[in-house]
Amino acid sequence: MTRPPVTKTRSTGSLFRKVCSVRGVAAVLAVLACLLLLFPGAVIPEQQGPETLDAKRAYQYLVQICRIGPRVSGSRGMAEQQKLIVDHFGKFNAQVRFQPFDAVHPLSGAPVRMNNLVVSWHPKAKTRVLLACHYDTRPYPDRDRFNPRGTFLGANDGASGVALFMELAHHMQALKPTYGVDFVFFDGEELVYGKSRAAQGKYFLGSKYFSTSYRDRPPQHRYVYGVLVDMIADRNLNLYMEKNSLKLAPKLTKQIWAAARKLKIREFKRRAKHDVQDDHIPLNRIARIPTCDIIDFDYPHWHTTEDAPSNCSGESIVKVGRVLLEWLSHVEPPRPRARR
């Protein structure tokens, strides 16, 4: 009995398919080669990088914050903003915690419950950098010539840093930073009601409390650098190297502006201008964390009713965000500071 030539038939078909397959692949490769010669880069697209920063989305975050209204320390508006922040970063599986403390109200003398907010990415890392902003608003637009007791929304001076960090949340899990990263939202930056000593109150309450706690009750982690952002949504953005930043954290400041230069973001001006007292001062002098201030101190609507979303730009916000992401990916370690 002879076996039917099934095996032979299969072998012949398989061989035929292999020959066709090889010829087909060769033909496809030949076509691709021709196309690449005719249209370089048109056939094989470049690998897509991580999701890009979204200016429209960043601007909508700023609008969403301003719709709450004024967000004065201890107010209902501040509480609503805190819920917004906690809910937002919770969606990205970030670790969120409050740092509560009390301050004295400059007019009534009553205690005001304040809360710094800390959002942690890669929380197990013991060596970290912090990105900070203040998220309270001044009680009144006291520099407004026509309505100094009007409604102050603080779109640029208050909401812009929060909007930036909300946008950065979309990118932090994919980012491979050299250190762990914390977003720190400072309360009580300007619970100030007037120019007289009685009404003025104290500035930088949140950053002073944070810095003193870090110094006196050291956590298990340590911060090698800090970057403060303030008023970074101006439609006509101009970011000069702030003088105290150059004095107190020169290496860091130059790193940030070098990252901007690498990305060809011209809004970062490579010259010094403005001596600004801001939340970076306690971080440098009390906590001993080298910290620079990215701030547009030429904003014409500062502390007026015109500090509204209409005078802000999502494009400005994401330009700062791009620089920070670039810097975070290549942070150079600081030199050891001499102990005092």
C-alpha positions as CSV (number, residue, x, y, z in Angstrom):
1,M,0.0,0.0,0.0
2,T,1.4,3.3,-1.0
3,R,0.8,6.4,1.2
4,P,-1.1,9.2,-0.5
5,P,1.3,12.1,-1.4
6,V,-0.2,14.4,1.2
7,T,3.1,15.3,2.7
8,K,4.6,16.0,-0.7
9,T,1.7,18.2,-1.7
10,R,2.0,20.2,1.6
11,S,5.7,20.6,1.1
12,T,5.3,21.9,-2.4
13,G,2.6,24.4,-1.3
14,S,4.7,25.5,1.6
15,L,7.7,26.0,-0.6
16,F,5.6,28.0,-3.1
17,R,4.3,30.3,-0.3
18,K,7.8,30.8,1.0
19,V,9.1,31.8,-2.4
20,C,6.2,34.2,-2.9
21,S,6.7,35.6,0.6
22,V,10.3,36.3,0.0
23,R,9.7,37.8,-3.3
24,G,6.9,39.9,-1.8
25,V,9.0,41.2,1.0
26,A,11.8,42.0,-1.5
27,A,9.3,43.9,-3.6
28,V,8.0,45.9,-0.7
29,L,11.5,46.8,0.5
30,A,12.4,47.9,-3.0
31,V,9.3,50.2,-3.2
32,L,10.1,51.6,0.3
33,A,13.7,52.3,-0.8
34,C,12.5,54.1,-3.8
35,L,10.0,56.2,-1.8
36,L,12.6,57.0,0.8
37,L,14.9,58.3,-2.0
38,L,12.1,60.4,-3.5
39,F,10.5,61.5,-0.2
40,P,13.0,61.3,2.6
41,G,11.2,60.8,6.0
42,A,7.7,60.5,4.4
43,V,7.3,56.7,4.6
44,I,8.5,55.8,8.0
45,P,7.3,58.3,10.6
46,E,9.3,59.3,13.5
47,Q,8.6,57.6,16.8
48,Q,6.1,59.6,18.7
49,G,7.3,61.0,22.0
50,P,5.2,61.4,25.2
51,E,2.0,63.4,25.1
52,T,2.8,67.0,24.5
53,L,1.7,69.8,26.8
54,D,-1.8,71.1,25.9
55,A,-2.1,74.9,25.9
56,K,-5.9,74.9,25.5
57,R,-6.3,72.4,28.4
58,A,-3.9,74.4,30.6
59,Y,-5.9,77.6,29.9
60,Q,-9.2,75.8,30.7
61,Y,-7.7,74.7,34.1
62,L,-6.9,78.4,34.8
63,V,-10.5,79.4,33.8
64,Q,-11.9,76.6,36.0
65,I,-10.0,77.9,39.0
66,C,-11.1,81.5,38.4
67,R,-14.7,80.5,38.2
68,I,-14.5,79.7,41.9
69,G,-14.0,83.4,42.5
70,P,-11.5,84.8,45.1
71,R,-9.5,82.1,46.9
72,V,-8.4,84.0,50.0
73,S,-6.8,81.9,52.8
74,G,-9.4,80.4,55.1
75,S,-12.3,81.2,52.8
76,R,-15.0,79.1,51.2
77,G,-13.4,79.7,47.8
78,M,-10.1,78.4,49.1
79,A,-11.8,75.2,50.4
80,E,-13.5,74.7,47.0
81,Q,-10.1,75.1,45.3
82,Q,-8.5,72.6,47.6
83,K,-11.2,70.0,46.7
84,L,-10.6,70.7,43.1
85,I,-6.8,70.1,43.4
86,V,-7.2,66.9,45.5
87,D,-9.7,65.4,43.1
88,H,-7.6,66.3,40.1
89,F,-4.3,64.8,41.3
90,G,-6.1,61.8,42.7
91,K,-7.1,60.9,39.1
92,F,-3.4,60.5,38.3
93,N,-2.6,58.3,41.3
94,A,-0.4,61.0,42.9
95,Q,0.1,61.0,46.6
96,V,-1.7,64.1,48.1
97,R,-1.4,65.4,51.6
98,F,-2.2,68.5,53.5
99,Q,0.2,70.4,55.8
100,P,-2.2,72.4,58.1
101,F,-1.2,75.3,60.3
102,D,-2.8,78.4,61.9
103,A,-2.1,82.0,61.3
104,V,-3.5,85.2,62.8
105,H,-5.9,87.2,60.7
106,P,-4.4,90.7,60.3
107,L,-7.7,92.6,60.9
108,S,-9.6,90.5,63.5
109,G,-6.7,88.7,65.2
110,A,-8.7,85.5,65.0
111,P,-6.9,82.3,64.0
112,V,-7.1,81.3,60.3
113,R,-6.7,77.7,59.4
114,M,-4.3,77.4,56.5
115,N,-3.1,74.4,54.4
116,N,-0.1,73.9,52.3
117,L,-0.7,71.0,49.8
118,V,2.0,68.6,48.8
119,V,1.5,66.4,45.7
120,S,4.2,63.7,45.4
121,W,5.3,61.8,42.3
122,H,7.6,58.7,42.8
123,P,7.1,59.1,46.6
124,K,9.6,56.3,47.5
125,A,12.5,58.4,46.3
126,K,14.5,59.8,49.2
127,T,16.2,62.5,47.1
128,R,13.7,64.9,45.6
129,V,13.1,68.3,44.0
130,L,10.1,70.5,44.6
131,L,8.1,72.7,42.2
132,A,6.1,75.3,44.1
133,C,3.5,78.0,43.7
134,H,1.2,79.9,45.9
135,Y,-2.5,79.2,45.5
136,D,-4.2,81.8,47.7
137,T,-5.3,85.2,46.3
138,R,-4.9,88.6,47.7
139,P,-8.1,89.8,49.4
140,Y,-8.5,92.9,47.3
141,P,-7.0,94.4,44.1
142,D,-5.5,97.2,46.1
143,R,-3.3,98.5,43.2
144,D,-6.4,99.1,41.0
145,R,-6.7,102.8,40.5
146,F,-10.5,102.7,40.0
147,N,-11.7,99.8,42.1
148,P,-9.2,98.9,44.9
149,R,-12.0,97.0,46.8
150,G,-13.3,95.1,43.8
151,T,-13.2,91.4,43.1
152,F,-9.7,90.0,42.7
153,L,-9.6,86.8,40.7
154,G,-5.8,86.3,40.6
155,A,-5.8,84.6,37.3
156,N,-2.0,85.1,36.8
157,D,-1.2,85.9,40.4
158,G,-2.5,82.7,42.0
159,A,-4.2,80.5,39.4
160,S,-1.4,80.3,36.8
161,G,0.9,78.1,38.9
162,V,-2.0,75.8,39.9
163,A,-3.0,75.4,36.2
164,L,0.5,74.6,35.2
165,F,0.8,71.8,37.8
166,M,-2.6,70.5,36.8
167,E,-1.4,70.2,33.2
168,L,1.9,68.7,34.2
169,A,0.0,65.9,36.0
170,H,-0.8,64.4,32.6
171,H,2.9,63.9,32.0
172,M,4.5,63.0,35.4
173,Q,3.9,59.3,35.4
174,A,5.6,58.9,32.0
175,L,8.5,61.2,33.0
176,K,11.7,59.6,34.1
177,P,13.2,62.3,36.3
178,T,16.5,62.0,38.0
179,Y,14.9,62.6,41.4
180,G,11.5,62.3,43.0
181,V,9.2,65.3,42.5
182,D,6.8,67.2,44.8
183,F,4.4,69.9,43.7
184,V,4.0,72.2,46.7
185,F,1.1,74.7,46.9
186,F,1.7,77.4,49.5
187,D,-1.1,79.0,51.4
188,G,-1.0,82.5,52.9
189,E,1.4,84.0,50.4
190,E,-0.4,87.3,50.7
191,L,-3.1,87.5,53.3
192,V,-2.7,91.3,53.2
193,Y,-5.5,93.9,53.5
194,G,-3.8,97.2,53.1
195,K,-0.6,99.2,53.3
196,S,-0.8,100.2,56.9
197,R,1.0,98.1,59.5
198,A,-2.2,97.3,61.3
199,A,-3.9,95.9,58.1
200,Q,-0.9,94.7,56.2
201,G,-0.4,91.3,57.8
202,K,2.5,89.0,56.9
203,Y,3.6,87.6,53.7
204,F,4.8,84.1,52.8
205,L,3.1,82.3,55.7
206,G,2.9,79.0,53.9
207,S,6.5,78.9,52.7
208,K,7.8,80.0,56.0
209,Y,5.9,77.3,57.8
210,F,7.0,74.6,55.3
211,S,10.6,75.7,55.5
212,T,10.7,75.9,59.3
213,S,9.1,72.4,59.5
214,Y,11.6,71.0,57.0
215,R,14.5,72.5,59.1
216,D,13.3,71.7,62.6
217,R,11.6,68.3,61.9
218,P,13.6,66.9,59.0
219,P,11.6,64.4,56.9
220,Q,13.1,61.1,55.6
221,H,13.6,62.6,52.2
222,R,15.7,65.6,51.3
223,Y,15.3,68.3,48.6
224,V,18.2,69.1,46.4
225,Y,16.5,71.9,44.5
226,G,13.3,73.9,44.4
227,V,11.7,75.9,41.6
228,L,9.0,78.5,42.4
229,V,6.6,79.6,39.6
230,D,4.6,82.8,40.0
231,M,2.7,84.9,37.4
232,I,3.7,82.7,34.4
233,A,0.6,83.1,32.3
234,D,1.0,86.7,31.0
235,R,0.0,86.9,27.3
236,N,3.2,88.9,26.8
237,L,5.5,86.7,28.8
238,N,8.9,87.9,29.8
239,L,10.9,85.8,32.3
240,Y,14.1,87.4,33.4
241,M,16.6,85.8,35.8
242,E,15.4,87.1,39.2
243,K,18.2,88.7,41.2
244,N,17.7,86.9,44.5
245,S,17.6,83.6,42.6
246,L,20.9,84.3,41.0
247,K,22.4,85.3,44.4
248,L,21.0,82.4,46.4
249,A,20.7,79.6,43.8
250,P,23.0,80.6,40.9
251,K,23.7,77.1,39.5
252,L,20.0,76.1,39.5
253,T,18.9,79.4,37.9
254,K,21.4,79.0,35.1
255,Q,20.3,75.4,34.5
256,I,16.7,76.4,34.1
257,W,17.5,79.2,31.6
258,A,19.9,76.8,29.8
259,A,17.0,74.3,29.4
260,A,14.9,77.1,27.9
261,R,17.7,78.1,25.5
262,K,18.0,74.4,24.4
263,L,14.3,74.4,23.6
264,K,14.5,77.8,21.9
265,I,11.9,79.3,24.2
266,R,12.7,83.0,23.9
267,E,10.5,84.2,26.7
268,F,13.2,83.2,29.1
269,K,15.5,86.2,29.0
270,R,19.2,85.6,29.8
271,R,19.8,88.6,31.9
272,A,19.0,89.7,35.5
273,K,16.1,91.9,36.3
274,H,14.0,92.5,39.4
275,D,14.8,91.9,43.1
276,V,11.7,90.0,44.2
277,Q,10.7,89.0,47.7
278,D,8.7,85.8,47.2
279,D,8.2,82.3,48.5
280,H,11.7,81.2,47.3
281,I,13.3,83.4,50.0
282,P,12.3,81.2,53.0
283,L,13.1,78.0,51.0
284,N,16.6,79.3,50.5
285,R,17.3,81.0,53.8
286,I,15.3,78.8,56.3
287,A,15.1,75.4,54.7
288,R,18.5,75.8,52.9
289,I,17.0,74.4,49.7
290,P,18.5,76.1,46.6
291,T,15.4,77.6,45.0
292,C,14.9,79.9,42.0
293,D,11.8,82.0,41.2
294,I,10.4,81.9,37.6
295,I,8.3,85.1,37.6
296,D,7.1,87.7,35.1
297,F,7.2,90.8,37.3
298,D,6.4,93.1,34.4
299,Y,2.8,91.9,34.4
300,P,0.8,95.2,34.0
301,H,-2.4,93.8,35.7
302,W,-0.7,92.8,39.0
303,H,-3.0,93.3,41.9
304,T,-5.8,94.8,39.9
305,T,-9.3,93.7,38.8
306,E,-7.8,93.1,35.3
307,D,-5.8,90.1,36.5
308,A,-8.4,87.9,34.8
309,P,-8.2,84.9,32.3
310,S,-8.7,87.3,29.4
311,N,-5.2,88.6,30.1
312,C,-3.6,85.2,30.4
313,S,-2.4,82.6,27.9
314,G,-2.3,78.8,27.9
315,E,0.7,79.1,25.5
316,S,2.6,80.9,28.1
317,I,1.8,78.3,30.8
318,V,3.0,75.4,28.6
319,K,6.2,77.1,27.6
320,V,7.2,77.2,31.3
321,G,6.0,73.6,31.6
322,R,8.2,72.5,28.7
323,V,11.2,74.0,30.3
324,L,10.5,72.4,33.7
325,L,10.0,68.9,32.1
326,E,13.3,69.3,30.2
327,W,15.1,70.4,33.4
328,L,13.5,67.6,35.4
329,S,14.8,65.0,32.9
330,H,18.4,66.2,33.3
331,V,18.8,67.7,36.7
332,E,22.4,68.2,37.6
333,P,23.2,67.6,41.3
334,P,24.1,70.6,43.4
335,R,27.3,71.3,45.1
336,P,27.3,70.6,48.8
337,R,26.4,73.7,50.8
338,A,28.6,74.8,53.7
339,R,26.9,74.4,57.0
340,R,26.3,77.4,59.2
